[in-house]
């Protein structure tokens, strides 16, 4: 495994697996996307208990498709490497791609990262992540019910899984897991896997700034009444698909692996100037956002209307107030840093977020400018691409990024999912 798989690759591999293991694997359609694409689920095993695996919930996080197939293969072979992979005990139900429409707009990632030394410029130039209201796992939080979200809710209600695993990846940093309920036995195998494969464990993450952190890289959702401990915009997280298995006593694990790793992610030494660093990062995300928006303002008259174009909707959403929202969410941390130093790892996690926001926007706008039929588009493209390339280079150098081979991303994520399933078997009451 030396590259990410497209949705078509994953689907074809799933069909072949069903043919190779007749009676063990089943493939069925569980829903239809907004654009009419099928949402498929591969089930392996016949056990009375269910693990639900969700691949490609975010279309710009491509590792999940390959991980899903790796998990299915292990169970189908009946290797029984652990209790959770015993097909007579546990059925593994694997949603091959939760957001096929978004994935279609990120298909270029496979080619862009297929070389021996993939670059951030190639990745951000081909990646797409929809606005929050169009992300299937997150849309219910903002009162948007997508058919993709409903398909997942329906499967959760049907199967009542004791564990749901959502397969995510992060552009840069380390690996971590977010849980809706503590799994005490997960931390040791998770950390052993990361160490064996040379994947740093992320100490501190923007995604779970105020969650409980019982072990390095493991974060547990705070109680429902602790809304002051959640990131901005996630106060209604109980409405998300992540929390749906809790209705039946189940738990969800969100498993993150890095595409590019940085050793700063697990550097727990005090940062010598954390308060100043946070102020600089706030300026970085705001300044980058303003520069992209300035080019967008010049191009808006000839770009497709945002309501008709998914890339344009993201650009307008980000230009509205997203850059400021991200920067402002760090103000409590900046005050904390003035009193007690943050670690280099904590600052590193925020550094990744600060740099990626303008890069995501710039990559989308560059794609629209390349396709635009207007005499001024090439000049605007050159102007923005100069910034884009410089930001990518600065990102790679500042965090000393190194590519994690796809096979190692997949192996670590698959090991972590199996460890979570084994742990959940001992925690969840049946």
N, C-alpha and C positions, 0 to 999 in steps of 0.2 A: 504494500500500500504506500505509494509515493505521491499521491495527489488526492484532492477532495473529489467527491463524486457528485455528479449532477443528479437532479431528481429522476431523470430518465435512467441513469446508471443504476440508481438504488432500486427503482421499480423493476427493472429487468433482472437484477440480481435476486430480488425477492421472489420473482416468478420462477427463476431457476431453482432456488432453494426449495420451493413448494414441490417442484417436479422431482427433485432429488430425494426428498423425504416425504413421500406420499403418506397421508394419514397423520403426519406429525405437524406439518405446516399448513396454514390456511391463509388465503389473502382475500380480503373483502373491502368493499367501499363503505365507509362510514359517514360520508358527507360529500358536499360539493362546494367549492370555493365561490366567491363572489363572481369570478370570471368564468365559472363553469368547469374548472379543473377538478378531477377526482381527488378526494382525500382517502388514502388507502391505509389499511391496518393489516399487518402481518402477525398472526398468532402462531406460537410454537409451543407445543406441549399440551397436556390434557389435565393438568393438576387442578384441584378445586380452588386454589388460591391464585390471585392474579397480581402480576406486576405490570403496570402500564408505563411504557416508554414513549416519550414524545420527542421526535427529531425535527429539526429546523423550525422551532417556534419563532426564531428570528432569522430572516433569510440571509443576513450577512454573517451568520455564524455556521459555516458549512460542515463542521466536523461530525455533527450528529448523524448524518445519513450513513457514514461509514461505521460509526460506533454501533448504530442500530443493527446493521447487518452482522457485525462481529458478534454481538450478543445473541442474535438469532441463530447463528451458526453453532455457537457453543452449546446452546440448549438443544438444538435439533440433533446434534451428534450424540447426545446423551452421555456426555463425558462426566456429568455429575461432579464437577470440581468443587461444589459446595451444595449445601441443602437447597439453596434458592435456584440452582440450575438443574435440579432434578425435575424432568418434564412430567413425572407422575405426581409430583407434589405441587408444582407451580406452573401456571400457564403464563407465558410472556406475550403480552399484547403490545405491538410496536407500531405506532403511528409513523409512517415513513416520512411524511413532510406535512406539518400542520399549516404552513402558509405557502402553498404552491404558487400563488400569484406573485407574492414577494420574491420567492426563489427564482421565478422566471426573470425577474429584473436584476438578479444577482448571479446569473449563470456565468458571467465573465470571470468570476472569482476562480473557477476551476483552472482555466487557462492561465490567468494572471499569476497564479501561485504554483504552477506546475514545474517551474525550472529549479535548478539546483540551489539558487539563492533568491528566493522571492523577495520582493520589495514592498514597502508600505505604499509606494506610489502606485504599483500595480493593483494592490488590494483595494485601496480607497478609490481608485479610478474605475472600479467595476462593482463595488458593493452597493447595496441598497437596503435601508431599514425604513419601514413605513412610520408614519406619525403614530403616536400612542393609541389613538382611537381606531387604528387599523391593525394593531398587533393583537392576534387572537387571544393570547394569555392575559393581556393587559386591558383590552378594550372594555370588558365588563366593569372595570373600576371607574371608567369615565362614562358609564351609562350607555355604551354602544354594544349591541349584541350582534356580532358577526356570525354568519353561518359556520365559519370555521370554529369559533368559540362554542357554538351550540353543539357541533358534532362532538367536540371533546367532552363537554358537559354530559351529553347523552351516553357516551361510552363509559364515563366514570359512574354514572347512575346505573348502567347495565351491569358493569363488572364489579363495582365496589372494590377497587384494588387496595391491597394493604400498603402498597407503595406505588407512587407515581414518580418517575424520574424524567425531568426535563433537561434535555441535552443542549448546553450552551457553550459558547467559547468567547474569549475576549481577545481583542487584537494584540494587546501587549500586557505583560505583568506575570502573574503566577496563577496557580490553580486554587480554587476554593469551592466549598459546598454551602448552600443555604438550605435550611431545613424548616419545615413548618412544625416540627416536633423533634425533640432530642432523640438521637440514636447513639447511645453511649459507646457502642462497639465499633462505630464507623471510623473514628479518628486514627487508630493505629494502622489499619490496612491502607487507608487513604494516604497517610504520610509515608508509609513504606513504599507504596507504588510511586509516589512523586520522587522520592529519593532514588529509587532504583533506575528510574527513567531520566533523571536529571531535570525534572520539572520543578521549579521553585514553588513553595507553598506561599500563597499570598497572605501576608499579615496585615489585615485592614483592607477594606474595600469600599468604594463609593456606594456600591449596590446594597451594602448592609452596614452603613456607618454606625447605627445605634442598636443593631441587633445584639442579642446575647452571643458571647464568643467563648464557649466553654473549652475550646481547644484550638491550636493554630490551624487556620484555614477552615474552621467549622463555625457556621453562624446559624443561630436558631431564632425564629420569628418571636418577637416579644408578645406578651399577652395582648388581647384585642383592645384593652383599655389604655394601652401605652402608646397612643398615637403620637406623642411628643418624641418618641424614639424611632420614628420612621422617616425616611427621606421624603422631601417635598413631593407631593403628587401621589403618594402611596398610602394615604390615610385610610382609604377604603379597600385595602389589599384583601380583606376577607371576601370580596366579591370576585376575585380573580380565579382562574382555573387552578392555580396552585393550591388554593385552600379548599377546593371542592371535595377531595377525598376525606377531609377531616369530618365531614358529615357522617361518614360511615366508620370512623375510627382509624382511617388511613393517614399516611404521612407522605409529604412530597419532598423530594431532594432535587435541587437545582444544581447541576454539576457543571462547573466552569473549568475549561482548560485554555491555556494561552496558545496563540498562534506564534507569536514572538515572545520569548522569555527575557526577563531581566533579573539579575541577581539582587537588585535593589528590592524586589518584591518580598524577600524574606530577610531583609536586613533590619534587625530589631534594635540596632544601636540608636541612641537619641540623635535626632536631626539638629545640627548646630544652629540653625536659623530658621526654624519651622514657620514662625509668624511671618517673617519677611518672604519666605518661599510661597506661602499661601497667598499673600498679597500679589506677588508676581504672577502666580498661576491664575488668579482672578483677572488680572489685567490681560493675561495671554488669551484666555477664552473670549473675553469681551472684545479685545482688539482684533483677533482673528475673525470673530463673528461680524464685526463692523466692516472689515475689509471685503469679506465675501458678499455681504449685503450691499455694499457700494457697487460691486460689479452687477449684482442682481438688479439693482435699481436701474442701471443703464440698459440692461437686456430685457427687462420685463415687457416692454412694448411689443417685442417680436417673439416671445416665448409662448408656448401653449398655455391657455388659462389653467390655473392651479386646480380648479375643480375637475378638469379633464385629464390631468396628468399627475401620476403618483409622485414622480420626482419633484415636480413643482410644488405639490402640497407640502412635502417635507421641507423644502426651502423656505416657503412662506411661514410654516410653523416655527422653524428655527429662527427666522428673522424677527418674528413677532416678539418673543421674550425669552426663548429658551436659553440663550447664552447668559443673560442676566440671572435667570433662575438658577442655573448651575453655579455661577459665581457666588450668588447670595446665599446658597445653601451651605457654603463653607464658613460663613461668618462665625457661627458658634465654635467651630474648630479653631479659627484664628484667635478667638478670645482664649480658648483652652491652651493653645500653643504659647500664648504670652505668659501663662502661669505655670504650665508644666509641658515640657518638650514632647512633641510627637516624634515617632520613630521615622527613620528614613523610609521604611516600607509604607507607612501610612501616607507620607507625602508623595511617594512614588505612585500610589494608587490614584491620587488626585491629579498628579502630573499627567497620567494617561488620559484621564477624562478631559482635562483642560485642552490637551493637544488634539484629541480625536474629534471634538465637536466641530471646529472649523474645517477639519479635513473631510469629515463626512459631507458637509455642505458643499465644499469646494469640488469634491469628486462628482457630486450630482450635477452641479452647475456646469462643470466642464463637459459632461456628457450631453447636456441640453445645448450648449453652445456649439459642440461639434455637429449636432444634427440640425442646427438652425439655418434657415435660408435667408440670411440677411448680410449685407455688405460689412456691417460693423462687428459681426460675430467673431471672425478670425482674430481681430485685434484684441477683443475682450478675452478671448480664449488664451492668447499669449500672455496677456497681463495677469490673468488668474493662475495660469499654469506656472508661471515664474514663482508666485507665492507658494503654490501647492507643492512644488518640487522642493523648495527651500524648507518648508515646514516638515515634510517627510524626512529629509536629511537631518534636520535638527532633532526630530523625534528619535530617530535611530541612534544618533550620537549621544544625546543627552542621557538616555536610559540604557545605552550599551546593549541594544537588542540583539538577540540571536534567534534564528528560526528554529522552531521545534518540529522535527520531522512529523509528517502526518501520521505515520504508523505509531509514533510515540504518543501523539495526542489521543489517537483512537484507543490505544492500549490502556493508557492511564484512565481515560473516561470509562471504558468498559469495566476495568477492575474496580473502580469506585462505585459504579452502579451495582455490580454483583455484591460488593461489600455492604452497600446500603441495604440491599435486599436481604442478605443474611442477617444483618442487624435488626431490620424491621420484623423479620420472622419471629425474633425473640422478644419484641417489644409490643407489637400490635396484638390485641386480644381478638380471637376468632370465635 
